[in-house]
Amino acid sequence: MQEKVMVTDTLTGINGELAGYAGMIAQAEDKELKAALKQLRNACEQSQEELYRIAKEKSYYVPAAKATQEEISNVRQLFSQGTL
C-alpha cells in the first residue's frame, strides 16, 4: 500500500473519531466521563494536526484556497440573517 493512501486513510479515520468524541461529549452527563472524553479528543486532535502537517508537507493533501473577503462577508450575512 502506498504511503499517501495510508496517510489519507488514517486522517479520514481520525476525523471520524473526532466526530464520535464530539457526540459522546455532548451526551455525557457525568463530569468525570466528560473530562476523560475531552482528554481523549484533545490527544486525537493533536495526532490529526501532526498527520495533517506531514500530509501537507509531502503534498498528499492540498488545502482549499483561502476564502476571499467577499465570500467571508456573504457567509457572515447569511448567519446574521438566520439563513444558515
HTML snippet that shows the backbone in 3Dmol.js (N, CA, C, O; Angstrom):
<script src="https://3Dmol.org/build/3Dmol-min.js"></script>
<div id="view" style="width:600px;height:400px;position:relative"></div>
<script>
const pdb = `
ATOM      1  N   MET A   1       0.850  -1.177   0.000  1.00  0.00           N
ATOM      2  CA  MET A   1       0.000   0.000   0.000  1.00  0.00           C
ATOM      3  C   MET A   1       0.896   1.241   0.000  1.00  0.00           C
ATOM      4  O   MET A   1       1.935   1.271   0.660  1.00  0.00           O
ATOM      5  N   GLN A   2       0.485   2.238  -0.734  1.00  0.00           N
ATOM      6  CA  GLN A   2       1.265   3.465  -0.824  1.00  0.00           C
ATOM      7  C   GLN A   2       1.125   4.305   0.440  1.00  0.00           C
ATOM      8  O   GLN A   2       0.087   4.310   1.102  1.00  0.00           O
ATOM      9  N   GLU A   3       2.206   5.015   0.749  1.00  0.00           N
ATOM     10  CA  GLU A   3       2.209   5.860   1.941  1.00  0.00           C
ATOM     11  C   GLU A   3       1.095   6.906   1.885  1.00  0.00           C
ATOM     12  O   GLU A   3       0.436   7.168   2.892  1.00  0.00           O
ATOM     13  N   LYS A   4       0.885   7.497   0.719  1.00  0.00           N
ATOM     14  CA  LYS A   4      -0.153   8.528   0.570  1.00  0.00           C
ATOM     15  C   LYS A   4      -1.529   7.975   0.934  1.00  0.00           C
ATOM     16  O   LYS A   4      -2.305   8.642   1.618  1.00  0.00           O
ATOM     17  N   VAL A   5      -1.825   6.784   0.488  1.00  0.00           N
ATOM     18  CA  VAL A   5      -3.115   6.158   0.781  1.00  0.00           C
ATOM     19  C   VAL A   5      -3.246   5.896   2.286  1.00  0.00           C
ATOM     20  O   VAL A   5      -4.301   6.128   2.877  1.00  0.00           O
ATOM     21  N   MET A   6      -2.170   5.416   2.887  1.00  0.00           N
ATOM     22  CA  MET A   6      -2.201   5.139   4.324  1.00  0.00           C
ATOM     23  C   MET A   6      -2.419   6.420   5.124  1.00  0.00           C
ATOM     24  O   MET A   6      -3.189   6.430   6.085  1.00  0.00           O
ATOM     25  N   VAL A   7      -1.745   7.495   4.733  1.00  0.00           N
ATOM     26  CA  VAL A   7      -1.888   8.760   5.448  1.00  0.00           C
ATOM     27  C   VAL A   7      -3.306   9.303   5.308  1.00  0.00           C
ATOM     28  O   VAL A   7      -3.914   9.710   6.298  1.00  0.00           O
ATOM     29  N   THR A   8      -3.837   9.312   4.089  1.00  0.00           N
ATOM     30  CA  THR A   8      -5.188   9.848   3.893  1.00  0.00           C
ATOM     31  C   THR A   8      -6.239   8.971   4.568  1.00  0.00           C
ATOM     32  O   THR A   8      -7.212   9.489   5.116  1.00  0.00           O
ATOM     33  N   ASP A   9      -6.061   7.663   4.537  1.00  0.00           N
ATOM     34  CA  ASP A   9      -6.994   6.776   5.240  1.00  0.00           C
ATOM     35  C   ASP A   9      -6.956   7.023   6.751  1.00  0.00           C
ATOM     36  O   ASP A   9      -7.993   7.040   7.413  1.00  0.00           O
ATOM     37  N   THR A  10      -5.763   7.210   7.277  1.00  0.00           N
ATOM     38  CA  THR A  10      -5.621   7.470   8.713  1.00  0.00           C
ATOM     39  C   THR A  10      -6.262   8.797   9.083  1.00  0.00           C
ATOM     40  O   THR A  10      -6.943   8.893  10.104  1.00  0.00           O
ATOM     41  N   LEU A  11      -6.051   9.832   8.258  1.00  0.00           N
ATOM     42  CA  LEU A  11      -6.692  11.130   8.518  1.00  0.00           C
ATOM     43  C   LEU A  11      -8.214  11.004   8.505  1.00  0.00           C
ATOM     44  O   LEU A  11      -8.901  11.592   9.340  1.00  0.00           O
ATOM     45  N   THR A  12      -8.727  10.241   7.564  1.00  0.00           N
ATOM     46  CA  THR A  12     -10.173  10.024   7.493  1.00  0.00           C
ATOM     47  C   THR A  12     -10.673   9.332   8.759  1.00  0.00           C
ATOM     48  O   THR A  12     -11.711   9.704   9.308  1.00  0.00           O
ATOM     49  N   GLY A  13      -9.937   8.334   9.216  1.00  0.00           N
ATOM     50  CA  GLY A  13     -10.316   7.632  10.442  1.00  0.00           C
ATOM     51  C   GLY A  13     -10.280   8.532  11.667  1.00  0.00           C
ATOM     52  O   GLY A  13     -11.180   8.493  12.505  1.00  0.00           O
ATOM     53  N   ILE A  14      -9.234   9.341  11.762  1.00  0.00           N
ATOM     54  CA  ILE A  14      -9.113  10.259  12.903  1.00  0.00           C
ATOM     55  C   ILE A  14     -10.251  11.267  12.885  1.00  0.00           C
ATOM     56  O   ILE A  14     -10.819  11.573  13.934  1.00  0.00           O
ATOM     57  N   ASN A  15     -10.591  11.786  11.716  1.00  0.00           N
ATOM     58  CA  ASN A  15     -11.696  12.733  11.628  1.00  0.00           C
ATOM     59  C   ASN A  15     -13.006  12.095  12.087  1.00  0.00           C
ATOM     60  O   ASN A  15     -13.834  12.749  12.721  1.00  0.00           O
ATOM     61  N   GLY A  16     -13.183  10.833  11.768  1.00  0.00           N
ATOM     62  CA  GLY A  16     -14.371  10.117  12.243  1.00  0.00           C
ATOM     63  C   GLY A  16     -14.369   9.956  13.754  1.00  0.00           C
ATOM     64  O   GLY A  16     -15.405  10.082  14.406  1.00  0.00           O
ATOM     65  N   GLU A  17     -13.190   9.675  14.303  1.00  0.00           N
ATOM     66  CA  GLU A  17     -13.071   9.564  15.765  1.00  0.00           C
ATOM     67  C   GLU A  17     -13.412  10.884  16.436  1.00  0.00           C
ATOM     68  O   GLU A  17     -14.107  10.909  17.452  1.00  0.00           O
ATOM     69  N   LEU A  18     -12.925  11.978  15.870  1.00  0.00           N
ATOM     70  CA  LEU A  18     -13.209  13.299  16.444  1.00  0.00           C
ATOM     71  C   LEU A  18     -14.708  13.590  16.445  1.00  0.00           C
ATOM     72  O   LEU A  18     -15.235  14.147  17.408  1.00  0.00           O
ATOM     73  N   ALA A  19     -15.382  13.220  15.384  1.00  0.00           N
ATOM     74  CA  ALA A  19     -16.837  13.403  15.331  1.00  0.00           C
ATOM     75  C   ALA A  19     -17.519  12.542  16.389  1.00  0.00           C
ATOM     76  O   ALA A  19     -18.485  12.972  17.020  1.00  0.00           O
ATOM     77  N   GLY A  20     -17.019  11.340  16.578  1.00  0.00           N
ATOM     78  CA  GLY A  20     -17.579  10.459  17.604  1.00  0.00           C
ATOM     79  C   GLY A  20     -17.394  11.020  19.002  1.00  0.00           C
ATOM     80  O   GLY A  20     -18.317  10.993  19.816  1.00  0.00           O
ATOM     81  N   TYR A  21     -16.190  11.533  19.283  1.00  0.00           N
ATOM     82  CA  TYR A  21     -15.949  12.146  20.591  1.00  0.00           C
ATOM     83  C   TYR A  21     -16.872  13.333  20.819  1.00  0.00           C
ATOM     84  O   TYR A  21     -17.393  13.507  21.921  1.00  0.00           O
ATOM     85  N   ALA A  22     -17.081  14.151  19.795  1.00  0.00           N
ATOM     86  CA  ALA A  22     -17.956  15.317  19.938  1.00  0.00           C
ATOM     87  C   ALA A  22     -19.358  14.886  20.348  1.00  0.00           C
ATOM     88  O   ALA A  22     -19.975  15.503  21.216  1.00  0.00           O
ATOM     89  N   GLY A  23     -19.854  13.834  19.726  1.00  0.00           N
ATOM     90  CA  GLY A  23     -21.185  13.338  20.068  1.00  0.00           C
ATOM     91  C   GLY A  23     -21.251  12.777  21.475  1.00  0.00           C
ATOM     92  O   GLY A  23     -22.216  13.019  22.200  1.00  0.00           O
ATOM     93  N   MET A  24     -20.232  12.029  21.860  1.00  0.00           N
ATOM     94  CA  MET A  24     -20.214  11.450  23.208  1.00  0.00           C
ATOM     95  C   MET A  24     -20.097  12.532  24.279  1.00  0.00           C
ATOM     96  O   MET A  24     -20.761  12.465  25.313  1.00  0.00           O
ATOM     97  N   ILE A  25     -19.256  13.519  24.026  1.00  0.00           N
ATOM     98  CA  ILE A  25     -19.078  14.600  24.996  1.00  0.00           C
ATOM     99  C   ILE A  25     -20.383  15.358  25.184  1.00  0.00           C
ATOM    100  O   ILE A  25     -20.760  15.689  26.308  1.00  0.00           O
ATOM    101  N   ALA A  26     -21.058  15.628  24.097  1.00  0.00           N
ATOM    102  CA  ALA A  26     -22.319  16.371  24.165  1.00  0.00           C
ATOM    103  C   ALA A  26     -23.388  15.613  24.956  1.00  0.00           C
ATOM    104  O   ALA A  26     -24.250  16.234  25.576  1.00  0.00           O
ATOM    105  N   GLN A  27     -23.341  14.289  24.941  1.00  0.00           N
ATOM    106  CA  GLN A  27     -24.372  13.494  25.596  1.00  0.00           C
ATOM    107  C   GLN A  27     -23.996  13.015  26.989  1.00  0.00           C
ATOM    108  O   GLN A  27     -24.848  12.523  27.729  1.00  0.00           O
ATOM    109  N   ALA A  28     -22.732  13.155  27.350  1.00  0.00           N
ATOM    110  CA  ALA A  28     -22.282  12.659  28.655  1.00  0.00           C
ATOM    111  C   ALA A  28     -22.763  13.570  29.778  1.00  0.00           C
ATOM    112  O   ALA A  28     -22.609  14.789  29.706  1.00  0.00           O
ATOM    113  N   GLU A  29     -23.342  12.981  30.806  1.00  0.00           N
ATOM    114  CA  GLU A  29     -23.790  13.758  31.969  1.00  0.00           C
ATOM    115  C   GLU A  29     -22.750  13.747  33.079  1.00  0.00           C
ATOM    116  O   GLU A  29     -22.596  14.733  33.800  1.00  0.00           O
ATOM    117  N   ASP A  30     -22.043  12.646  33.215  1.00  0.00           N
ATOM    118  CA  ASP A  30     -21.050  12.504  34.268  1.00  0.00           C
ATOM    119  C   ASP A  30     -19.848  13.396  33.975  1.00  0.00           C
ATOM    120  O   ASP A  30     -19.247  13.291  32.906  1.00  0.00           O
ATOM    121  N   LYS A  31     -19.496  14.264  34.905  1.00  0.00           N
ATOM    122  CA  LYS A  31     -18.407  15.221  34.691  1.00  0.00           C
ATOM    123  C   LYS A  31     -17.061  14.539  34.489  1.00  0.00           C
ATOM    124  O   LYS A  31     -16.258  14.981  33.667  1.00  0.00           O
ATOM    125  N   GLU A  32     -16.810  13.463  35.234  1.00  0.00           N
ATOM    126  CA  GLU A  32     -15.541  12.750  35.086  1.00  0.00           C
ATOM    127  C   GLU A  32     -15.442  12.083  33.719  1.00  0.00           C
ATOM    128  O   GLU A  32     -14.392  12.113  33.076  1.00  0.00           O
ATOM    129  N   LEU A  33     -16.539  11.485  33.287  1.00  0.00           N
ATOM    130  CA  LEU A  33     -16.560  10.860  31.967  1.00  0.00           C
ATOM    131  C   LEU A  33     -16.350  11.923  30.891  1.00  0.00           C
ATOM    132  O   LEU A  33     -15.570  11.725  29.959  1.00  0.00           O
ATOM    133  N   LYS A  34     -17.040  13.034  31.021  1.00  0.00           N
ATOM    134  CA  LYS A  34     -16.918  14.112  30.055  1.00  0.00           C
ATOM    135  C   LYS A  34     -15.472  14.619  29.996  1.00  0.00           C
ATOM    136  O   LYS A  34     -14.947  14.868  28.911  1.00  0.00           O
ATOM    137  N   ALA A  35     -14.837  14.769  31.146  1.00  0.00           N
ATOM    138  CA  ALA A  35     -13.448  15.232  31.197  1.00  0.00           C
ATOM    139  C   ALA A  35     -12.513  14.215  30.534  1.00  0.00           C
ATOM    140  O   ALA A  35     -11.598  14.593  29.803  1.00  0.00           O
ATOM    141  N   ALA A  36     -12.747  12.935  30.792  1.00  0.00           N
ATOM    142  CA  ALA A  36     -11.918  11.887  30.187  1.00  0.00           C
ATOM    143  C   ALA A  36     -12.082  11.868  28.667  1.00  0.00           C
ATOM    144  O   ALA A  36     -11.107  11.706  27.933  1.00  0.00           O
ATOM    145  N   LEU A  37     -13.310  12.034  28.204  1.00  0.00           N
ATOM    146  CA  LEU A  37     -13.562  12.069  26.765  1.00  0.00           C
ATOM    147  C   LEU A  37     -12.898  13.287  26.115  1.00  0.00           C
ATOM    148  O   LEU A  37     -12.388  13.203  24.998  1.00  0.00           O
ATOM    149  N   LYS A  38     -12.912  14.408  26.821  1.00  0.00           N
ATOM    150  CA  LYS A  38     -12.261  15.614  26.294  1.00  0.00           C
ATOM    151  C   LYS A  38     -10.755  15.420  26.187  1.00  0.00           C
ATOM    152  O   LYS A  38     -10.132  15.895  25.237  1.00  0.00           O
ATOM    153  N   GLN A  39     -10.166  14.723  27.159  1.00  0.00           N
ATOM    154  CA  GLN A  39      -8.729  14.441  27.093  1.00  0.00           C
ATOM    155  C   GLN A  39      -8.409  13.554  25.888  1.00  0.00           C
ATOM    156  O   GLN A  39      -7.438  13.787  25.169  1.00  0.00           O
ATOM    157  N   LEU A  40      -9.244  12.536  25.685  1.00  0.00           N
ATOM    158  CA  LEU A  40      -9.047  11.658  24.533  1.00  0.00           C
ATOM    159  C   LEU A  40      -9.212  12.424  23.225  1.00  0.00           C
ATOM    160  O   LEU A  40      -8.442  12.236  22.284  1.00  0.00           O
ATOM    161  N   ARG A  41     -10.223  13.289  23.175  1.00  0.00           N
ATOM    162  CA  ARG A  41     -10.449  14.097  21.980  1.00  0.00           C
ATOM    163  C   ARG A  41      -9.255  15.010  21.707  1.00  0.00           C
ATOM    164  O   ARG A  41      -8.814  15.139  20.565  1.00  0.00           O
ATOM    165  N   ASN A  42      -8.732  15.646  22.766  1.00  0.00           N
ATOM    166  CA  ASN A  42      -7.598  16.546  22.597  1.00  0.00           C
ATOM    167  C   ASN A  42      -6.372  15.813  22.061  1.00  0.00           C
ATOM    168  O   ASN A  42      -5.668  16.330  21.194  1.00  0.00           O
ATOM    169  N   ALA A  43      -6.117  14.611  22.576  1.00  0.00           N
ATOM    170  CA  ALA A  43      -4.991  13.813  22.081  1.00  0.00           C
ATOM    171  C   ALA A  43      -5.215  13.428  20.617  1.00  0.00           C
ATOM    172  O   ALA A  43      -4.282  13.429  19.814  1.00  0.00           O
ATOM    173  N   CYS A  44      -6.437  13.106  20.291  1.00  0.00           N
ATOM    174  CA  CYS A  44      -6.791  12.746  18.921  1.00  0.00           C
ATOM    175  C   CYS A  44      -6.594  13.947  17.992  1.00  0.00           C
ATOM    176  O   CYS A  44      -6.103  13.801  16.873  1.00  0.00           O
ATOM    177  N   GLU A  45      -6.979  15.127  18.463  1.00  0.00           N
ATOM    178  CA  GLU A  45      -6.795  16.345  17.668  1.00  0.00           C
ATOM    179  C   GLU A  45      -5.312  16.622  17.422  1.00  0.00           C
ATOM    180  O   GLU A  45      -4.927  17.040  16.330  1.00  0.00           O
ATOM    181  N   GLN A  46      -4.486  16.388  18.434  1.00  0.00           N
ATOM    182  CA  GLN A  46      -3.048  16.600  18.264  1.00  0.00           C
ATOM    183  C   GLN A  46      -2.488  15.656  17.206  1.00  0.00           C
ATOM    184  O   GLN A  46      -1.666  16.054  16.380  1.00  0.00           O
ATOM    185  N   SER A  47      -2.938  14.404  17.236  1.00  0.00           N
ATOM    186  CA  SER A  47      -2.493  13.437  16.228  1.00  0.00           C
ATOM    187  C   SER A  47      -2.952  13.864  14.834  1.00  0.00           C
ATOM    188  O   SER A  47      -2.200  13.767  13.864  1.00  0.00           O
ATOM    189  N   GLN A  48      -4.181  14.333  14.750  1.00  0.00           N
ATOM    190  CA  GLN A  48      -4.724  14.773  13.468  1.00  0.00           C
ATOM    191  C   GLN A  48      -3.930  15.955  12.928  1.00  0.00           C
ATOM    192  O   GLN A  48      -3.607  15.989  11.740  1.00  0.00           O
ATOM    193  N   GLU A  49      -3.613  16.918  13.777  1.00  0.00           N
ATOM    194  CA  GLU A  49      -2.856  18.096  13.344  1.00  0.00           C
ATOM    195  C   GLU A  49      -1.458  17.715  12.870  1.00  0.00           C
ATOM    196  O   GLU A  49      -0.972  18.244  11.870  1.00  0.00           O
ATOM    197  N   GLU A  50      -0.815  16.800  13.585  1.00  0.00           N
ATOM    198  CA  GLU A  50       0.525  16.360  13.200  1.00  0.00           C
ATOM    199  C   GLU A  50       0.499  15.623  11.864  1.00  0.00           C
ATOM    200  O   GLU A  50       1.335  15.865  10.993  1.00  0.00           O
ATOM    201  N   LEU A  51      -0.468  14.725  11.714  1.00  0.00           N
ATOM    202  CA  LEU A  51      -0.571  13.972  10.469  1.00  0.00           C
ATOM    203  C   LEU A  51      -0.952  14.894   9.309  1.00  0.00           C
ATOM    204  O   LEU A  51      -0.458  14.727   8.194  1.00  0.00           O
ATOM    205  N   TYR A  52      -1.823  15.855   9.568  1.00  0.00           N
ATOM    206  CA  TYR A  52      -2.209  16.835   8.550  1.00  0.00           C
ATOM    207  C   TYR A  52      -0.973  17.614   8.080  1.00  0.00           C
ATOM    208  O   TYR A  52      -0.788  17.831   6.883  1.00  0.00           O
ATOM    209  N   ARG A  53      -0.134  18.030   9.032  1.00  0.00           N
ATOM    210  CA  ARG A  53       1.081  18.779   8.697  1.00  0.00           C
ATOM    211  C   ARG A  53       1.998  17.939   7.807  1.00  0.00           C
ATOM    212  O   ARG A  53       2.542  18.433   6.820  1.00  0.00           O
ATOM    213  N   ILE A  54       2.160  16.668   8.166  1.00  0.00           N
ATOM    214  CA  ILE A  54       3.003  15.768   7.378  1.00  0.00           C
ATOM    215  C   ILE A  54       2.419  15.588   5.976  1.00  0.00           C
ATOM    216  O   ILE A  54       3.148  15.644   4.985  1.00  0.00           O
ATOM    217  N   ALA A  55       1.114  15.374   5.895  1.00  0.00           N
ATOM    218  CA  ALA A  55       0.455  15.186   4.604  1.00  0.00           C
ATOM    219  C   ALA A  55       0.601  16.429   3.730  1.00  0.00           C
ATOM    220  O   ALA A  55       0.816  16.330   2.522  1.00  0.00           O
ATOM    221  N   LYS A  56       0.484  17.586   4.347  1.00  0.00           N
ATOM    222  CA  LYS A  56       0.620  18.837   3.594  1.00  0.00           C
ATOM    223  C   LYS A  56       2.058  19.014   3.103  1.00  0.00           C
ATOM    224  O   LYS A  56       2.275  19.412   1.958  1.00  0.00           O
ATOM    225  N   GLU A  57       3.043  18.722   3.959  1.00  0.00           N
ATOM    226  CA  GLU A  57       4.456  18.836   3.579  1.00  0.00           C
ATOM    227  C   GLU A  57       4.809  17.929   2.409  1.00  0.00           C
ATOM    228  O   GLU A  57       5.605  18.297   1.545  1.00  0.00           O
ATOM    229  N   LYS A  58       4.213  16.745   2.386  1.00  0.00           N
ATOM    230  CA  LYS A  58       4.518  15.770   1.337  1.00  0.00           C
ATOM    231  C   LYS A  58       3.597  15.923   0.124  1.00  0.00           C
ATOM    232  O   LYS A  58       3.663  15.131  -0.816  1.00  0.00           O
ATOM    233  N   SER A  59       2.750  16.934   0.153  1.00  0.00           N
ATOM    234  CA  SER A  59       1.778  17.213  -0.919  1.00  0.00           C
ATOM    235  C   SER A  59       0.761  16.084  -1.092  1.00  0.00           C
ATOM    236  O   SER A  59       0.211  15.896  -2.177  1.00  0.00           O
ATOM    237  N   TYR A  60       0.518  15.339  -0.020  1.00  0.00           N
ATOM    238  CA  TYR A  60      -0.546  14.336  -0.043  1.00  0.00           C
ATOM    239  C   TYR A  60      -1.897  15.003   0.120  1.00  0.00           C
ATOM    240  O   TYR A  60      -2.927  14.463  -0.284  1.00  0.00           O
ATOM    241  N   TYR A  61      -1.877  16.169   0.710  1.00  0.00           N
ATOM    242  CA  TYR A  61      -3.101  16.929   0.935  1.00  0.00           C
ATOM    243  C   TYR A  61      -2.840  18.371   0.543  1.00  0.00           C
ATOM    244  O   TYR A  61      -1.873  18.982   0.995  1.00  0.00           O
ATOM    245  N   VAL A  62      -3.697  18.903  -0.289  1.00  0.00           N
ATOM    246  CA  VAL A  62      -3.601  20.303  -0.683  1.00  0.00           C
ATOM    247  C   VAL A  62      -4.860  20.988  -0.196  1.00  0.00           C
ATOM    248  O   VAL A  62      -5.953  20.684  -0.674  1.00  0.00           O
ATOM    249  N   PRO A  63      -4.726  21.916   0.755  1.00  0.00           N
ATOM    250  CA  PRO A  63      -5.917  22.580   1.287  1.00  0.00           C
ATOM    251  C   PRO A  63      -6.592  23.438   0.231  1.00  0.00           C
ATOM    252  O   PRO A  63      -5.964  23.869  -0.736  1.00  0.00           O
ATOM    253  N   ALA A  64      -7.861  23.676   0.428  1.00  0.00           N
ATOM    254  CA  ALA A  64      -8.613  24.543  -0.472  1.00  0.00           C
ATOM    255  C   ALA A  64      -8.050  25.959  -0.408  1.00  0.00           C
ATOM    256  O   ALA A  64      -7.414  26.352   0.571  1.00  0.00           O
ATOM    257  N   ALA A  65      -8.297  26.705  -1.461  1.00  0.00           N
ATOM    258  CA  ALA A  65      -7.842  28.100  -1.487  1.00  0.00           C
ATOM    259  C   ALA A  65      -8.544  28.890  -0.386  1.00  0.00           C
ATOM    260  O   ALA A  65      -9.677  28.587  -0.011  1.00  0.00           O
ATOM    261  N   LYS A  66      -7.855  29.904   0.121  1.00  0.00           N
ATOM    262  CA  LYS A  66      -8.436  30.729   1.169  1.00  0.00           C
ATOM    263  C   LYS A  66      -9.610  31.509   0.605  1.00  0.00           C
ATOM    264  O   LYS A  66      -9.603  31.930  -0.552  1.00  0.00           O
ATOM    265  N   ALA A  67     -10.620  31.693   1.451  1.00  0.00           N
ATOM    266  CA  ALA A  67     -11.810  32.438   1.048  1.00  0.00           C
ATOM    267  C   ALA A  67     -11.475  33.912   0.861  1.00  0.00           C
ATOM    268  O   ALA A  67     -10.640  34.475   1.569  1.00  0.00           O
ATOM    269  N   THR A  68     -12.142  34.516  -0.104  1.00  0.00           N
ATOM    270  CA  THR A  68     -11.964  35.948  -0.309  1.00  0.00           C
ATOM    271  C   THR A  68     -12.744  36.706   0.757  1.00  0.00           C
ATOM    272  O   THR A  68     -13.609  36.143   1.430  1.00  0.00           O
ATOM    273  N   GLN A  69     -12.431  37.973   0.899  1.00  0.00           N
ATOM    274  CA  GLN A  69     -13.149  38.796   1.869  1.00  0.00           C
ATOM    275  C   GLN A  69     -14.636  38.871   1.515  1.00  0.00           C
ATOM    276  O   GLN A  69     -15.490  38.908   2.401  1.00  0.00           O
ATOM    277  N   GLU A  70     -14.935  38.894   0.229  1.00  0.00           N
ATOM    278  CA  GLU A  70     -16.342  38.931  -0.209  1.00  0.00           C
ATOM    279  C   GLU A  70     -17.069  37.649   0.197  1.00  0.00           C
ATOM    280  O   GLU A  70     -18.209  37.704   0.660  1.00  0.00           O
ATOM    281  N   GLU A  71     -16.419  36.501   0.028  1.00  0.00           N
ATOM    282  CA  GLU A  71     -17.040  35.230   0.420  1.00  0.00           C
ATOM    283  C   GLU A  71     -17.281  35.191   1.931  1.00  0.00           C
ATOM    284  O   GLU A  71     -18.326  34.727   2.388  1.00  0.00           O
ATOM    285  N   ILE A  72     -16.323  35.672   2.688  1.00  0.00           N
ATOM    286  CA  ILE A  72     -16.470  35.704   4.148  1.00  0.00           C
ATOM    287  C   ILE A  72     -17.633  36.606   4.533  1.00  0.00           C
ATOM    288  O   ILE A  72     -18.439  36.249   5.393  1.00  0.00           O
ATOM    289  N   SER A  73     -17.725  37.760   3.910  1.00  0.00           N
ATOM    290  CA  SER A  73     -18.823  38.695   4.193  1.00  0.00           C
ATOM    291  C   SER A  73     -20.172  38.085   3.862  1.00  0.00           C
ATOM    292  O   SER A  73     -21.136  38.256   4.608  1.00  0.00           O
ATOM    293  N   ASN A  74     -20.243  37.372   2.741  1.00  0.00           N
ATOM    294  CA  ASN A  74     -21.503  36.733   2.347  1.00  0.00           C
ATOM    295  C   ASN A  74     -21.950  35.694   3.372  1.00  0.00           C
ATOM    296  O   ASN A  74     -23.127  35.629   3.725  1.00  0.00           O
ATOM    297  N   VAL A  75     -21.013  34.887   3.844  1.00  0.00           N
ATOM    298  CA  VAL A  75     -21.354  33.864   4.838  1.00  0.00           C
ATOM    299  C   VAL A  75     -21.774  34.522   6.150  1.00  0.00           C
ATOM    300  O   VAL A  75     -22.743  34.092   6.776  1.00  0.00           O
ATOM    301  N   ARG A  76     -21.058  35.553   6.565  1.00  0.00           N
ATOM    302  CA  ARG A  76     -21.448  36.275   7.784  1.00  0.00           C
ATOM    303  C   ARG A  76     -22.853  36.814   7.680  1.00  0.00           C
ATOM    304  O   ARG A  76     -23.637  36.732   8.626  1.00  0.00           O
ATOM    305  N   GLN A  77     -23.170  37.373   6.511  1.00  0.00           N
ATOM    306  CA  GLN A  77     -24.505  37.923   6.293  1.00  0.00           C
ATOM    307  C   GLN A  77     -25.571  36.825   6.381  1.00  0.00           C
ATOM    308  O   GLN A  77     -26.632  37.030   6.972  1.00  0.00           O
ATOM    309  N   LEU A  78     -25.286  35.673   5.795  1.00  0.00           N
ATOM    310  CA  LEU A  78     -26.243  34.564   5.869  1.00  0.00           C
ATOM    311  C   LEU A  78     -26.469  34.126   7.316  1.00  0.00           C
ATOM    312  O   LEU A  78     -27.602  33.848   7.709  1.00  0.00           O
ATOM    313  N   PHE A  79     -25.398  34.063   8.107  1.00  0.00           N
ATOM    314  CA  PHE A  79     -25.530  33.667   9.508  1.00  0.00           C
ATOM    315  C   PHE A  79     -26.315  34.713  10.292  1.00  0.00           C
ATOM    316  O   PHE A  79     -27.158  34.371  11.122  1.00  0.00           O
ATOM    317  N   SER A  80     -26.040  35.973  10.029  1.00  0.00           N
ATOM    318  CA  SER A  80     -26.728  37.031  10.782  1.00  0.00           C
ATOM    319  C   SER A  80     -28.214  37.084  10.420  1.00  0.00           C
ATOM    320  O   SER A  80     -29.032  37.522  11.230  1.00  0.00           O
ATOM    321  N   GLN A  81     -28.567  36.644   9.216  1.00  0.00           N
ATOM    322  CA  GLN A  81     -29.968  36.620   8.794  1.00  0.00           C
ATOM    323  C   GLN A  81     -30.672  35.350   9.256  1.00  0.00           C
ATOM    324  O   GLN A  81     -31.891  35.230   9.131  1.00  0.00           O
ATOM    325  N   GLY A  82     -29.913  34.413   9.785  1.00  0.00           N
ATOM    326  CA  GLY A  82     -30.504  33.149  10.212  1.00  0.00           C
ATOM    327  C   GLY A  82     -30.755  32.197   9.073  1.00  0.00           C
ATOM    328  O   GLY A  82     -31.487  31.221   9.238  1.00  0.00           O
ATOM    329  N   THR A  83     -30.163  32.453   7.909  1.00  0.00           N
ATOM    330  CA  THR A  83     -30.360  31.602   6.733  1.00  0.00           C
ATOM    331  C   THR A  83     -29.662  30.255   6.884  1.00  0.00           C
ATOM    332  O   THR A  83     -30.148  29.237   6.391  1.00  0.00           O
ATOM    333  N   LEU A  84     -28.523  30.257   7.565  1.00  0.00           N
ATOM    334  CA  LEU A  84     -27.775  29.008   7.744  1.00  0.00           C
ATOM    335  C   LEU A  84     -28.026  28.430   9.105  1.00  0.00           C
ATOM    336  O   LEU A  84     -27.482  27.377   9.439  1.00  0.00           O
TER     337      LEU A  84
END
`;
const viewer = $3Dmol.createViewer("view");
viewer.addModel(pdb, "pdb");
viewer.setStyle({}, {cartoon: {color: "spectrum"}});
viewer.zoomTo();
viewer.render();
</script>
